[in-house]
């Protein structure tokens, strides 16, 4: 792959190859410590980030690459009015790969249209977050031993939650997937994603309470309300996963979250082995190492 901009790029084969590479990296990290020796990576983040930015930077360093970065791209020449295309053109002369997060939906495609070095999309508007979804599906496969046949509930902000949108795109590559959507009415999954699931013969169930979810569900994937992407106050999350709620499900149900969380997952389940969101976040390092190696061969 020349760039990784969207989960739509992946076939089942190319996804499995990247996941297998990440698995080998996680199990044999010493094999890869000098894989990108002499390369320079430029992370440029126009939106706040902790896990994504730091894990991309950690991944580059563990591969032996060096970094040039500003902590906040809003402090760059874009504040003076420089276009995104010109920023990318300039960075092409400084780095061998650009990692970018931006608030515009099509920003990754715009950047790639003028870039001669690989672009890795670290989040674009409400549309795509491929690296997060890759680590999500990696975590599901690692915990379940397989992806096909997964029963997953998506909770919280199904409108603006780009991690959910990207994850659903990856799940359409597999058979036997079934999805339940639990959210406030104003945050229900947009029709285009329901139509996408239907086109791939994936059953989608719109729900209004935890009692509508099957007890043997494999994954509870919660997200925070993306308040930075809309105006207005929609109050607190109505569907909070706590000990009482989690007791309704089996011992092999996973609780996942892209983080940061607000109040949608109670801290009283952090020690429950079904709560895998911190391990999920840590899987971002081998996945992002695999992403670098995929585009910088």
C-alpha angles and dihedrals in degrees: 000000000000094000137000105224106142142008087242088077093069129094118195089257096050091046093050090048091054092045091049090050091050089050091053091047091052093048097039108027095159090066090067105038095108099029093115099031109157095018124120124214124197115202109194116183121187091177130050116272139167111166098032097046097042094044092050089050092046090048092053093048093048088055090053097253125136126232136226112185148146115220090227121023089203085077090059128090090284084083086063091053102267112157122242090242092055092047090054093046090054094047089052087072094052108039143040094217135018124212110196138184117185138167095232118092096225098036095112092054091047091052093047092050091070102025124106091188127062119281119209112197110225093180132323120203114291092321114074141013103163099167091054092049091047091056090044094055090042088056092049091050092046093051099038098032089232142039103213115092094026117158107206134179117204114204139185122014106019093163103056099018101113091181089063093047093051094044091053089053091056093045091057087071091069136068127239097026117152124187134200120192118206118181146114111289092252091056100047120139111278116251094245090065092045088052090048091054092047091051088057094046093250114148114230122196120194109212138189101193144023090252089069092062118091116253091230096054113145101212136026102194110189128185135189122246105268094227092167090068100058142030123248138048118270095177128229126337110275096202108063120175109219136148092282093052094043091053087069091067137066126267093254095056111117123217110210133179132171089220158239093102125198116187099318094097118041118227088229090082097048091102094047109109088226090065102088102159096111092048087045090056092049090054086068090082100060091039093052090045087055090049092054092049092047094058099031101051 
